[in-house]
């Protein structure tokens, strides 16, 4: 029994060490990207083999877009809070709730237009196939945020 316990313990240790080693090796690239000046954009530089000048231009576009995005998120959050309050008071759709839903839809549409404009500016200098890949990749990245 003692020998079986020792074998089991050794197996668990080796399994844990193996998993940890493979995990560490498999995530090395992702961890190294976290030390980039702008880790949220480092994947774009790698994926599309951007030069330093292109990456600087994309970074500037990103920095210019972020305050607008933050403001729209703040407005959306306020609208969501107000909508929750109104729906807690009355379960029927009142004209006030309807107008708030319309404002909220307009704000979200403006947010999507701004994201699309930022994406199009980012892929402006790419050849056709790369531009299509760029728009697809940034669309999925934006949806994840």
C-alpha positions in Angstrom: 0.0 0.0 0.0 2.8 2.4 0.9 4.5 1.7 -2.5 1.2 2.4 -4.4 0.8 5.7 -2.5 4.3 6.8 -3.4 3.7 5.9 -7.1 0.4 7.9 -7.1 2.1 10.9 -5.4 5.0 10.8 -7.9 2.5 10.5 -10.8 0.6 13.5 -9.6 3.8 15.5 -9.1 5.0 14.7 -12.6 1.6 15.4 -14.2 1.5 18.8 -12.4 5.0 19.6 -13.4 4.4 18.6 -17.0 1.2 20.6 -17.2 2.9 23.7 -15.7 5.8 23.4 -18.1 3.6 23.1 -21.2 1.4 25.9 -20.0 4.3 28.2 -19.3 5.8 27.5 -22.7 2.5 27.8 -24.5 1.7 31.2 -23.0 5.2 32.7 -23.3 4.3 34.7 -26.4 1.1 36.1 -24.9 2.9 37.1 -21.7 5.6 38.8 -23.7 3.0 40.9 -25.5 1.9 42.2 -22.1 5.2 44.1 -21.8 4.7 45.9 -25.1 4.0 49.7 -24.9 0.3 49.1 -25.9 -0.5 45.5 -25.1 -4.1 45.8 -26.4 -2.8 46.5 -29.9 0.3 44.2 -29.9 -1.7 41.4 -31.5 -2.4 43.7 -34.5 1.2 44.5 -35.0 2.1 40.8 -35.0 -0.9 39.5 -37.0 -0.5 42.1 -39.8 3.2 42.5 -39.7 2.9 46.2 -39.2 6.0 48.4 -39.5 6.8 50.8 -36.6 5.4 53.7 -38.6 2.1 51.9 -39.3 1.8 50.8 -35.7 2.4 54.3 -34.5 -0.4 55.6 -36.9 -2.8 52.8 -35.6 -1.9 53.6 -32.0 -2.6 57.3 -32.6 -6.0 56.4 -34.1 -6.7 54.2 -31.2 -5.8 56.8 -28.6 -7.9 59.4 -30.4 -10.9 57.1 -30.4 -10.7 56.0 -26.8 -12.1 59.2 -25.2 -15.1 59.2 -27.6 -15.7 55.5 -26.8 -15.5 56.1 -23.0 -18.0 58.9 -23.3 -20.5 56.8 -25.3 -20.0 54.0 -22.7 -20.8 56.4 -19.9 -23.9 57.6 -21.7 -25.0 54.1 -22.4 -24.5 53.1 -18.8 -26.6 56.1 -17.6 -29.4 55.2 -20.0 -29.3 51.6 -18.8 -29.6 52.6 -15.2 -32.5 55.0 -16.0 -34.2 52.3 -18.0 -33.9 49.8 -15.1 -35.4 52.4 -12.7 -38.3 53.1 -15.1 -39.0 49.4 -15.6 -38.9 48.8 -11.9 -41.6 51.4 -11.4 -43.9 50.3 -14.2 -43.9 47.1 -16.2 -45.7 48.7 -19.2 -44.0 50.6 -22.0 -44.6 54.3 -21.3 -43.8 57.1 -23.7 -40.8 58.0 -21.4 -39.5 54.4 -21.7 -40.1 54.4 -25.4 -38.1 57.7 -25.9 -35.3 56.3 -23.7 -35.1 53.2 -25.8 -35.0 55.3 -28.9 -32.2 57.5 -27.5 -30.3 54.3 -26.4 -30.6 52.9 -29.9 -29.3 56.1 -31.5 -26.3 56.1 -29.1 -25.5 52.5 -29.9 -25.8 53.2 -33.6 -23.4 56.1 -33.3 -21.0 53.9 -31.4 -21.1 51.3 -34.2 -20.5 54.0 -36.8 -17.5 55.4 -34.9 -16.0 51.9 -34.5 -16.5 51.2 -38.2 -14.9 54.6 -39.1 -11.9 53.8 -36.9 -11.6 50.4 -38.5 -11.7 51.8 -42.0 -9.1 54.4 -41.1 -6.9 51.6 -39.8 -7.1 49.5 -42.9 -6.9 52.3 -45.4 -3.3 51.6 -46.4 -3.6 47.8 -46.7 -4.0 45.8 -49.9 -7.5 44.5 -50.6 -7.2 41.0 -49.0 -5.2 42.3 -46.0 -7.8 45.1 -45.6 -10.6 42.6 -45.5 -8.8 40.5 -42.9 -8.1 43.7 -40.9 -11.8 44.7 -40.8 -12.8 41.1 -39.8 -10.2 40.9 -37.1 -10.9 44.3 -35.6 -14.6 43.7 -35.8 -14.2 40.5 -33.7 -11.8 42.3 -31.3 -14.3 45.1 -30.9 -17.1 42.7 -30.2 -15.0 41.1 -27.5 -14.6 44.3 -25.6 
